[in-house]
């Protein structure tokens, strides 16, 4: 589990996770069923909505985190993240 990073670090964290998994923007876009531009926008994200989400769930006694998942047919990249 990776704690959710601060908003200003989320985009770079998403990019690092994509690169660690050995994926191009196009490959990730295809797997996520979004456009390559959508991937780019998410990796450039610095919006404050994640801080608001973390505060909201924190008040309820929860935390927000990134949790690795295995998907059917995913190959092991040795990074702990599915490919």
Backbone torsions as a table, in degrees:
resi	resn	phi	psi	omega
1	UNK	NA	137.6	177.1
2	UNK	-115.4	122.1	176.5
3	UNK	-57.7	143.8	178.8
4	UNK	-61.8	126.5	-178.1
5	UNK	-74.6	162.9	173.6
6	UNK	-57.9	154.7	-176.6
7	UNK	-48.4	-44.6	-175.0
8	UNK	-67.2	-16.8	-179.1
9	UNK	-103.0	-6.9	-175.1
10	UNK	-64.7	-49.2	-179.9
11	UNK	-56.8	-52.1	177.5
12	UNK	-61.1	-32.3	177.7
13	UNK	-67.1	-43.6	177.8
14	UNK	-61.8	-41.5	179.0
15	UNK	-63.5	-44.3	179.7
16	UNK	-61.8	-42.6	179.3
17	UNK	-63.4	-39.0	177.7
18	UNK	-64.4	-46.2	-179.5
19	UNK	-66.4	-39.1	177.3
20	UNK	-60.8	-32.3	178.6
21	UNK	-81.5	-3.4	177.8
22	UNK	74.9	27.3	-177.0
23	UNK	-105.3	142.7	170.1
24	UNK	-83.2	169.0	176.1
25	UNK	-60.0	-42.5	-179.8
26	UNK	-63.1	-41.9	-179.9
27	UNK	-63.8	-44.5	178.9
28	UNK	-65.0	-41.7	179.2
29	UNK	-58.6	-44.5	-180.0
30	UNK	-61.4	-44.8	-179.1
31	UNK	-68.6	-33.4	-177.9
32	UNK	-88.9	-3.8	-179.4
33	UNK	59.2	42.5	174.9
34	UNK	-132.5	172.0	178.9
35	UNK	-78.9	156.5	173.5
36	UNK	-56.5	-35.1	177.4
37	UNK	-63.1	-35.1	177.2
38	UNK	-64.2	-40.4	176.3
39	UNK	-62.7	-46.5	-179.6
40	UNK	-58.5	-45.1	179.9
41	UNK	-61.6	-40.4	-180.0
42	UNK	-67.3	-37.0	179.2
43	UNK	-73.2	-18.5	177.5
44	UNK	-95.3	0.7	-174.5
45	UNK	-61.2	131.2	172.8
46	UNK	-139.1	21.8	-177.5
47	UNK	-67.9	155.2	-177.1
48	UNK	-84.8	3.1	-175.7
49	UNK	-64.9	-28.2	-180.0
50	UNK	-69.7	-36.6	176.2
51	UNK	-62.5	-43.9	178.8
52	UNK	-62.8	-41.8	178.5
53	UNK	-62.1	-46.8	-179.6
54	UNK	-61.5	-41.0	178.4
55	UNK	-64.6	-43.5	-178.4
56	UNK	-61.4	-51.5	-178.4
57	UNK	-71.6	-27.3	176.4
58	UNK	-62.7	-40.5	177.1
59	UNK	-61.9	-30.5	179.8
60	UNK	-86.4	0.2	177.1
61	UNK	90.1	19.6	180.0
62	UNK	-121.2	166.5	174.5
63	UNK	-127.2	155.8	177.0
64	UNK	-104.0	132.8	-178.7
65	UNK	-145.8	159.6	171.8
66	UNK	-92.9	124.8	-176.8
67	UNK	-121.9	123.2	179.2
68	UNK	-60.7	142.5	176.9
69	UNK	-127.1	150.6	171.6
70	UNK	-102.3	132.0	177.4
71	UNK	-107.5	146.4	177.9
72	UNK	-53.4	128.7	178.6
73	UNK	84.9	-2.1	-179.5
74	UNK	-71.9	144.1	176.8
75	UNK	-97.1	149.5	179.2
76	UNK	-78.6	122.9	-178.9
77	UNK	-94.4	-3.9	-177.1
78	UNK	79.6	1.7	-179.4
79	UNK	-100.6	-6.8	-174.4
80	UNK	91.0	-5.3	-179.5
81	UNK	-113.6	140.7	-179.6
82	UNK	-70.2	154.6	176.0
83	UNK	-110.4	NA	NA
